[in-house]
Amino acid sequence: MEQDRRRRRHARILEAASRVFSEKGYHDTAMDDIALASRTSKGGLYFHFPNKQTLFLALLDQMTGQLRARVEAAIAAEDDPIRKAEAALRVVLHTFATHRTLARLFLVETAAAGRAFHERLAAIRAAFAELIRVHLDTAVAAGVIPPQDTALAAQVWFGALEAVVTRWLLEEPPSSLEDCYPALRTLLLRSVGVPPARITPMENGHAHRRD
């Protein structure tokens, strides 16, 4: 029972931290604010998270884990390598579009978050680029795209996606992030040599299937 209480309190703290960081930003958020928002004593808060940076990193890990799980589920639901890439791209854009405040917090307003945060963010970028590389290798093995430096291609894909999202996060007022899906999809698929016949016209955000 005690372990269950601790898990629930841990989850409650992270949920409250997400709201408070989103409202106040990293620099202006105090641990007292999170304790109050989570209905947790200061002692209980510090039991789980010894300082604000640790809590912020835990929140980053939680959000990253949720995004990766959604991407991997979308990939697993498709058999064709091209449709796997399309599904993953749609999920990423939709997730950022529906969590703009948190995305802005992690990707734009992080100057005060410290070296540990930026090192963790670099590791997350590398992990997502590696996920892309693995699936590009699968596409090469299946003969869908020509042999190439898939590690470099994966870095280019991730960098392009991050640049598009960051530009959108800086827009005031923001446009629709998901509206860029058709053009971004076409550019990414062309960049790795997907045959033109496979880069079909878009309809309602999805490619026509040619089976």
Phi, psi and omega in degrees: 000321180295318178297321179296318178298319180294320179296317180295320179293320177301313180295321180295321179295315180295321178296316178294319180298321178301316180293314185290315177300321180296322182283320190252344186083167184294311187298319186270000178272133176249154178300327177300322179299318182288322177300316180294314183293330182266000182054047182235142176293158178298322178297318178295322179296313182288341174296319181276322186223110185292341179201173184295321181296318178300318179295319180296320178294321178296321178294319177299315180297321180296313181294321178295318179299320179294318179296315181296320179298319179294318179296313182294325177294320179295319178296316183295335182282351181245148178262323184280133182303323180292317180291332173299314180296318179298316181296317180297318180297317179299318181296315181298312181297318180295319181296314178294320181299327182266358178226049188298318184296315179293320179300317178297320179300314184282324188260342185240311188262057187237015184300327184268002188282346174093168185297320182300321179296314183292328175293320178295320180296322178296321179294323178294316177302316181296322181293319179290323177296323178293322176300318178296317181301317181302316182283332172293321176299321178297319179294322176296313181298328180277356180077014180283325176232157182287159176303141183193175176282091186289333177295317178293317179300320179296320177296320179296315179301311183295318180298320179295316181295317179296320180296318179296315180295317181296318177301317180296321180295334181271351181285137174222113354285158183284146171278186176274114181299320185291343178293341181276357184304309184302314182291318181295318177303312182298315181297317182292317180295319177297325185295336180253010173085025174297131181304142181307326181296335179274344179266080189274161178302153182266146175218118181056037176083000181234151178279146171296138179273138176237090183266000000 
